[in-house]
Amino acid sequence: MEHIISLTLENKFGSLSRVAGLFSGRGFNIESLSVAPSLDPSVSMMTIVTNGDERVIEQIMKQLNKVIDIIKVVDVSESEFVERETALIKVHTRPEDRAEALRIADIFRANILDSSPTSYTIEVTGDVRKVQAIINLLLPLGIKELVRTGRIAIGREPTRPAQAQPRPLAKAN
């Protein structure tokens, strides 16, 4: 089963390699990895997508919690979350295909970042299904190059806070 693990870690030399080494040293696979500084430049946020049964994920979580540079480990996929991925897709466009490439980009609310006489560079952001769907539609036109960011995720807040009971009005004396 797929899991999305969010890490808060110290933004210092070797932190990323220690996390990656933990995965490779124990034979765990990383499907995607995204890391960048947070609001505090001394702290980074890392999102790892991995696969495994309950036992494997439990091992991964325990091992990650032992890494000195890691401040917090959360399996985001255990609750409601929002995820996104960005892809840059360079599509070969023959004159007869240019309108079709624009139509597909428009349907997916993608942006044309660059245009040349023979290609468009398209940027799309969304969940994995959306990104994969546009890629599948653009494949017949001829994808020259494809770059994907890997997924990022953040937990959802409750949609409504618990209803507070109205306080009784104080009686005037």
VMD Tcl script that draws the C-alpha trace (Angstrom):
set ca {
  {0.00 0.00 0.00}
  {1.23 3.50 -0.83}
  {2.10 5.90 1.99}
  {3.05 9.58 1.97}
  {5.44 10.44 4.78}
  {6.14 14.04 5.73}
  {9.37 14.86 7.56}
  {10.47 18.02 9.29}
  {14.25 17.99 9.47}
  {17.19 20.24 10.12}
  {18.33 21.98 6.96}
  {21.98 21.06 7.12}
  {24.62 19.22 5.16}
  {24.02 15.46 4.93}
  {20.42 15.37 6.20}
  {18.97 14.27 2.85}
  {21.66 11.65 2.31}
  {21.05 10.16 5.78}
  {17.34 9.74 4.98}
  {18.02 8.31 1.51}
  {20.69 6.03 2.97}
  {18.24 4.72 5.53}
  {15.86 3.68 2.75}
  {18.50 2.12 0.50}
  {20.33 0.42 3.37}
  {17.19 -1.43 4.43}
  {15.90 -2.17 0.93}
  {12.95 0.24 1.06}
  {11.99 1.98 -2.17}
  {11.30 5.70 -2.54}
  {8.66 6.31 -5.24}
  {9.11 10.09 -5.07}
  {10.98 12.55 -2.92}
  {10.56 16.28 -2.55}
  {12.49 18.52 -0.16}
  {12.72 22.29 0.34}
  {13.26 24.81 3.13}
  {10.23 25.72 5.26}
  {9.26 29.11 6.65}
  {12.23 28.74 8.98}
  {15.31 28.48 6.70}
  {17.06 26.24 9.24}
  {14.32 23.62 8.84}
  {13.29 21.71 5.69}
  {10.14 19.82 4.82}
  {10.57 16.50 3.03}
  {7.80 14.46 1.44}
  {8.50 10.80 0.68}
  {6.13 8.51 -1.19}
  {6.83 4.84 -0.54}
  {5.07 1.48 -0.69}
  {4.80 -1.23 1.88}
  {2.53 -3.22 4.10}
  {1.76 -2.15 7.67}
  {4.88 -3.85 9.05}
  {7.22 -2.22 6.51}
  {5.74 1.26 7.07}
  {6.01 0.79 10.84}
  {9.72 -0.10 10.39}
  {10.28 2.94 8.16}
  {8.62 5.25 10.69}
  {10.67 3.81 13.60}
  {13.93 4.11 11.65}
  {13.17 7.67 10.54}
  {12.44 8.70 14.13}
  {15.96 7.53 15.06}
  {17.70 9.86 12.57}
  {19.22 12.72 14.57}
  {18.47 15.48 12.02}
  {14.75 14.62 11.87}
  {12.49 16.74 14.06}
  {9.10 15.22 13.21}
  {7.77 12.27 11.16}
  {4.12 12.02 10.06}
  {2.42 9.44 7.84}
  {0.15 11.94 6.09}
  {-1.77 9.17 4.35}
  {-3.24 8.02 7.69}
  {-5.69 10.94 7.66}
  {-7.29 13.40 5.23}
  {-4.70 15.25 3.14}
  {-4.17 17.36 0.04}
  {-1.48 16.37 -2.45}
  {-0.07 17.96 -5.57}
  {2.53 17.26 -8.20}
  {3.86 19.46 -10.98}
  {5.05 18.27 -14.37}
  {6.80 20.10 -17.18}
  {6.06 18.43 -20.50}
  {7.81 19.36 -23.72}
  {5.56 18.26 -26.57}
  {6.68 17.95 -30.18}
  {4.05 19.79 -32.20}
  {3.65 19.46 -35.90}
  {1.59 22.28 -37.39}
  {-1.50 20.04 -37.53}
  {-1.12 19.09 -33.83}
  {-0.60 22.53 -32.29}
  {-4.30 23.25 -31.79}
  {-4.81 19.82 -30.20}
  {-1.94 20.40 -27.74}
  {-3.44 23.78 -26.78}
  {-6.89 22.21 -26.36}
  {-5.54 19.48 -24.07}
  {-3.60 22.04 -22.02}
  {-6.73 24.16 -21.68}
  {-8.88 21.22 -20.54}
  {-6.40 20.47 -17.75}
  {-5.91 24.15 -16.86}
  {-2.25 23.76 -17.73}
  {0.02 26.64 -18.72}
  {2.08 26.98 -21.88}
  {5.45 28.16 -20.53}
  {7.39 28.14 -23.78}
  {6.60 27.91 -27.44}
  {8.77 27.30 -30.46}
  {7.86 26.44 -34.05}
  {8.20 22.72 -33.21}
  {7.24 22.41 -29.53}
  {5.28 23.62 -26.52}
  {6.45 23.33 -22.94}
  {3.41 22.71 -20.78}
  {3.20 23.05 -16.99}
  {0.48 21.12 -15.17}
  {-0.18 20.89 -11.44}
  {-2.65 18.59 -9.74}
  {-3.07 15.22 -8.14}
  {-1.27 12.23 -9.62}
  {-4.29 11.12 -11.67}
  {-4.59 14.54 -13.33}
  {-0.88 14.70 -14.17}
  {-0.91 11.15 -15.55}
  {-4.09 11.84 -17.56}
  {-2.60 14.82 -19.42}
  {0.59 12.86 -20.06}
  {-1.46 10.02 -21.56}
  {-3.33 12.43 -23.84}
  {-0.13 14.16 -24.97}
  {1.78 10.92 -25.67}
  {0.29 10.46 -29.18}
  {1.46 13.99 -30.09}
  {5.03 13.09 -29.14}
  {6.48 14.00 -25.77}
  {10.10 15.12 -26.20}
  {10.88 15.55 -22.52}
  {9.08 15.08 -19.22}
  {10.07 16.29 -15.74}
  {7.96 15.63 -12.64}
  {8.48 17.11 -9.18}
  {7.26 14.20 -7.13}
  {4.36 14.66 -4.80}
  {4.01 17.02 -1.91}
  {1.25 16.65 0.67}
  {-0.19 18.41 3.68}
  {-2.81 17.27 6.16}
  {-6.30 18.74 5.98}
  {-7.75 20.71 8.84}
  {-11.24 19.73 10.03}
  {-13.88 21.31 7.80}
  {-15.82 22.71 10.74}
  {-14.68 23.28 14.26}
  {-16.82 21.65 16.92}
  {-19.97 23.68 17.38}
  {-19.63 25.81 20.47}
  {-22.68 25.93 22.66}
  {-24.07 29.45 22.92}
  {-23.40 30.99 26.28}
  {-26.47 32.10 28.23}
  {-26.91 35.82 28.45}
  {-26.16 37.31 31.84}
  {-29.19 38.65 33.63}
  {-29.20 42.35 34.23}
  {-29.66 43.33 37.91}
}
mol new
graphics top color blue
foreach p $ca { graphics top sphere $p radius 0.5 }
foreach p [lrange $ca 0 end-1] q [lrange $ca 1 end] { graphics top cylinder $p $q radius 0.2 }
display resetview
